[in-house]
């Protein structure tokens, strides 16, 4: 079961107060935003960049989901979008994403922003 609100997400009864990655094996880790922090001024927000995605995509997902936040405000760099093309990237507001993840049968990775 997955639930979310501004600034948090709950996955299988565990609440996270930071952005997360759901891995292909179902494990959850903290999103490595520091790798994108240098782009913060340019985007007005720490974007999702290709620098964050390299090691995650070593898991060879069939699809990658990006939860863009409660109000869909997470910027995604053009380089990240290019990097994600082979993985059928799906970008949508985090609350809209959760029901889709509940029913997804393919191997997926989900990068989820929990605030704006």
PyMOL commands that set and color helices and strands:
alter all, ss='L'
color gray80, all
select helices_A, chain A and resi 33-43+50-53+56-59+78-87+94-103
alter helices_A, ss='H'
color red, helices_A
select strands_A, chain A and resi 2-5+8-11+14-16+20-22+28-30+63-68+90-92+108-113
alter strands_A, ss='S'
color yellow, strands_A
deselect
rebuild
show_as cartoon
